[in-house]
Amino acid sequence: MTAVVLQARLDSTRLPGKALLNLDGKPVIFRVMQALGNIPCDLKALACAEDSLSAFSPLAEEAGFTIIAGPKEDVLERYCIVIRKYSIDRVIRATGDNPFVFADAAEAINREAVSLNADYSGYMNLPYGAGVESVAASALLRAAKDAQLQQEREHVCPYLYNHTEIFKIHRPQAPDCWNFPDIRLTIDTREDYDRACELYTVLKNQSQCFNGESIIKAYRKSFTQGRKSTEG
């Protein structure tokens, strides 16, 4: 059983309340779930911090996500709660500040991970904020048992890719159609948010399909060309 598991919390140091900021009429976290909904899977779950449960519950229900609450700082344990509750075999891990996640790239890396029986898989050099990680549930359960450092528990996967003697790691370069590491799609600052609002409007107007290539095309048209014009 494969599950898309999205981690999210309400508080944010650099952009307070960003999960609930408006992005074309819906909160950012809803747009993230909407994008992730295009990834083939058996279960979609929002693993939130306990103090975010009441704010996120109606949005998760609207997006078709099961919601599970767990420790705010121990995000790894939140994933394991979902794994244990639903007997998950593989997790497609996503984070709540990426409304432009590439569902097609997520499907591709997960397919590679399953084929290789990899414990951890993730493309390198995707646009920042476009990717997910495909992780074997058994590897996350072992990490939860053995990981001691706060960073390993808050960021979920470092214990895996820092222990290649234990886990099978697959980190290929992204295919050329998605290999644009200079593009920033995440929402972490006010500038990111303003850019996301503009990009979402462009995408909505030019394409019915928010896949990786259409998002890259819209970004480059809206921002890269604009910068060149200004500099010229």
Secondary structure as GFF3:
##gff-version 3
##sequence-region A 1 232
A	DSSP	beta_strand	2	8	.	.	.	ID=ss1
A	DSSP	three_ten_helix	18	20	.	.	.	ID=ss2
A	DSSP	beta_strand	22	23	.	.	.	ID=ss3
A	DSSP	beta_strand	26	27	.	.	.	ID=ss4
A	DSSP	alpha_helix	28	36	.	.	.	ID=ss5
A	DSSP	beta_strand	43	49	.	.	.	ID=ss6
A	DSSP	three_ten_helix	50	52	.	.	.	ID=ss7
A	DSSP	alpha_helix	53	63	.	.	.	ID=ss8
A	DSSP	beta_strand	66	70	.	.	.	ID=ss9
A	DSSP	alpha_helix	75	86	.	.	.	ID=ss10
A	DSSP	beta_strand	90	95	.	.	.	ID=ss11
A	DSSP	alpha_helix	103	116	.	.	.	ID=ss12
A	DSSP	beta_strand	120	121	.	.	.	ID=ss13
A	DSSP	beta_strand	133	136	.	.	.	ID=ss14
A	DSSP	alpha_helix	137	146	.	.	.	ID=ss15
A	DSSP	alpha_helix	150	154	.	.	.	ID=ss16
A	DSSP	alpha_helix	158	161	.	.	.	ID=ss17
A	DSSP	beta_strand	169	170	.	.	.	ID=ss18
A	DSSP	three_ten_helix	176	178	.	.	.	ID=ss19
A	DSSP	alpha_helix	190	206	.	.	.	ID=ss20
A	DSSP	alpha_helix	212	219	.	.	.	ID=ss21
A	DSSP	pi_helix	220	224	.	.	.	ID=ss22
A	DSSP	alpha_helix	225	231	.	.	.	ID=ss23
###
